[in-house]
């Protein structure tokens, strides 16, 4: 029962983030730019507070925030929730579940970039963004998979 609740929670978080990201991909370029500027100004204030220096929010800073928060950061979370969800599933070989995690994640990165953004006004598809998304996906997924496999293999050895 506890495992089912964990699966449901992580699936809901995983699906909600994917829906949110997909929704954001269909936002026109000018609206997305305004959102990036708003987020960049908040991050600049936080950065300025900790460094004691004023941070200038220019196009370059907004671009970095868009890539680090809007692509990399979201996909770190998508990868985290996805891998935990897929590793807790029963009925499939563990390596198949890991493969499914990566196929869905990378497929989602390509789909949002080359389908959603390519047809949205003021947006352009970019293979660099797919790479950033994929990097975000694997950032926590790979360490979690390594720890999971070590724990599972040790547990299986003890049972022999």
N, C-alpha and C positions, 0 to 999 in steps of 0.2 A: 504494500500500500504506500509506504513512504517513498519507494522508488518511483511509483506512478505519479505521485505528486511532484517530485523533482523533475520528472520528464515533462509533465504538463507545464510547470513553471518555466523551464528552459525553452520549451517549444514556443510558448506564448511570447517570451522575450525575443527569441530568435525571429519569429514571424513578424512581430511588431516592428522590430528594427528594419527588417527587409521592406515592409510596407511603407514605413516612414522614408527610407532611402529612395524607394521607387517613386513615391509621391514627390519628393524633392527633385528628382531627376526630370520630372515633367513640368517643373516651374520654369517660366520664361527666363531668359538670360538676365534681364534687368532686375527681376524680383530676386533671383538667386544672388546677383551681385549685391543688392541691398542687404540681404540676409548675411552674406559674407562680411560686408562692412560692419554690420551691427555686432557680429560675433568677434570680429577682429578688434573693434574698439573695446569690448569687454576684456578680451585677452590682453590687450595693450595696457589697460588700467591695472589689471592684476600683475602683469610683468613690471610695470612702473612702480607699483607698491613694493614689490620685493627687491627691486634693484635700486630704487630711489632715483631713477632717471625717467624722464619723459620719453615715451615711445611714440614715434610718429607713425601713424597709420596711413601708408601710401599704397599704391597699386601692388607693389612687390610684397608688402606685408600681408595684404588681403589675399594675394595669390597663395602665399605660404600657409595661411590659416585655412584657406579652402582645401588645399591638398592635405594638410596635417589633420585637421579636424573633420572636414567634410568627406574625405575619402579614407585616409588611413585610420583615423580614430573610429569611425563608424564600423569599418571592416574588422578592426581589432575586436570590437564588441560582438559583431555578427559571428566572427570566428570562434570566440569564446563560448557563446551560447550554443552555437551549432555543434561544436565538437563535444561539449558536455552532453547535449541532447543525443547525438548519434552514438556516443560511447555507452549511454545508459539503455539503449534499445536492446531488446532480446530478439532472438530468432535469426539473426544474421551473423555471419562470420565477422569477427572484429575488424579484419582488414578490409572487408567489403564496406562496413560502416564508415571507416576512415576514408576510403575512396569516395563514397557517396558524399561525405562532408566536403571534400575538396572539389569534386565535380560540380556540386550545387553552388559552392562559394565562387569558384572561378567563372562558372557559367552565368551566375548572377552579375558578377562584375562586368563581363562582356555584354550581357543583355542590357543592363542599365546604361552602359556607355554607348553601345552601337545601335540599340533599338530606341530606348527612351530619349536619350539626349540628342540623337541624330535627327529625330523628327520634331524636336521642340525648338521654337523660335528663339534665336539669340544664344543657342547652345551648340557646341561642336563636340563630336566624339573624339576621344584621344586614347591611343594605346598606352600612353604614359599613365593616364588615370587608371587603366585596367591593371597596370603593373603596381601602382601604389595601393590599389584595392587588394590585390593578391598578396602583397607584402603585409598589409594589415591583417589579412585572413590568417596567414601562417605565423604571425608574431607570437600569439599565445597558443595556437593550435599545436604547433610542433613540440614545444616543451610539455604541454599537457599529454600529448600522445606518448612521448618518451617516458614520462612518469607513469602513465597508465600501463604501458607495456612492461615496464620494470616490475611494477606491483603485481600485475596479472601473472607474469612468468614466474616470479618468486612464489606466488601462491600456488601455482600449478606444480612447481617442483616440490614444495612441501607436502602436497597431497600424494605424491608418488611414493 
